[in-house]
Amino acid sequence: MEDKRIAITGMGMVSALGHTARESYETACKGITGFRRCDELLWGEHGEQLKCRVAATVVDLDAEHVINPKIRKTYSRGTLYALVAGEEAITDAAIPPDEAVRERVGIVIGSACPSIDLYHRMCWDVFEEGKAHRLSGSVAPQISTTAPAAQMAMRHGFRGPNLVMSTACASGASVLTLAGDQIRAGRADIVVAGGTESPVTPMTIGSFLTARAMNPTDDPEGCYRPFDAARAGMVLGEGSGFFVVEEWDHAVSRGARIYAELLGSAMTEDAYHMWAPEPGSWARTIELALRDAGIGPTDVDYVSAHGVGTLTDTAETAALKSALGDHAYDVPVSATKSMHGHAFAASAAMESILALQAMSEGRVLPTVGLSEPDPECDLDYVPDLDRQQGSEILLKNGFGFGGTNTVVVLRLVRP
């Protein structure tokens, strides 16, 4: 595999904070969250016993520019979010319309359950309404995990590698690694890479409540508090984050705006437990990513944390201390799930997009709800809103259920 430099030339995002990357970033800078009551997504009496009734959901999304409104209901929310965020990233990167270029544009999408909302609706039609014989012919392909990538490829005529993958909550970081691999292997010049998710359903919430991983609250105010002593678990979010990833010389030759360079990454597996991280595994993944990037711990000047708001916050703190040494105390660490919720496979992509925008303006994003840090979480988790700091090297952590880990290292490229 050739040692090609990898550039990021486009970004797009849909979240509870905004329907574009910029809108989401501006809301985050103000410390405003997207949490609200989500009773309408909990299926009435079927979910009435659920103690968590809040989530950071996308409201009033205009998707008419990517899909015919007449068939919108046949698409899952996850697919819609991917098409809108992907469209923004593709437009932002100004990928040429030439067929020869698009022959070598690939897609890599990470998702855990992009169509679970559509799946639930179809289960209702089958098991409650007895209408299996009347299901639309589009149901089977639209509930598959391949739907977002296939729809995006057909819309834009991208004929390169088309991949859908899942490393659970690490997926939004893993897609950058896999996109870079496709380019270095010579299979594509450009890859549209991102994560998408619409996990707010009674099944998802019920399961995580039983596992004691979710905050059992019906109050959106202060509901998500990563690294805080009073944190009570995660709160779901939804949305999508997309990058255009491109071979560096290819981007330069066409005059593309380069936001960042993918310096390195690492993907590992604990092979230990479905929920709990193996002691030392997160630090090992960070160390491998730094080695792949060819930098040392003291080169890192901003961390976008996994920051999931559970007991594992102490594990992430310990990992940063182990991997970065004393320098860990000097690096600001943001946990933006505190504003846009935990959108599973989309989270790491969304968080990276927010962090890169903040870095480009010399800012550090806040960890909202952090008022009294857990004594074991004693790093600089940025409780203040308007932190000004110049940063160049971003360390992005993504850790998922089942022990899947991805850490990426990005270098900001200024205009």
Secondary structure, DSSP 8 states (H G I E B T S, - for coil): -----EEEEEEEEEBTTBSSHHHHHHHHHTT---EEE-GGGTTGGGGTT-S--EEE---S---TTTS-GGGGGGS-HHHHHHHHHHHHHHHHHT----HHHHTTEEEEEE-S-TTHHHHHHHHIIIIIS--GGG--TTHHHHHSTTHHHHHHHHHHT--S-EEEE--GGGHHHHHHHHHHHHHHTTS-SEEEEEEEE---SHHHHHHHHHTT-B---S--TT---TTBTT---B-BB-EEEEEEEEEHHHHHHTT----EEEEEEEEEE--S-SSS--TTHHHHHHHHHHHHHT--GGG--EEE----SSTHHHHHHHHHHHHHGGGGGGSBEE-THHHH-B-GGGHHHHHHHHHHHHHHTTEE---TT-SSB-TT--SB---SS-EE----EEEEEEEETTTEEEEEEEEE---
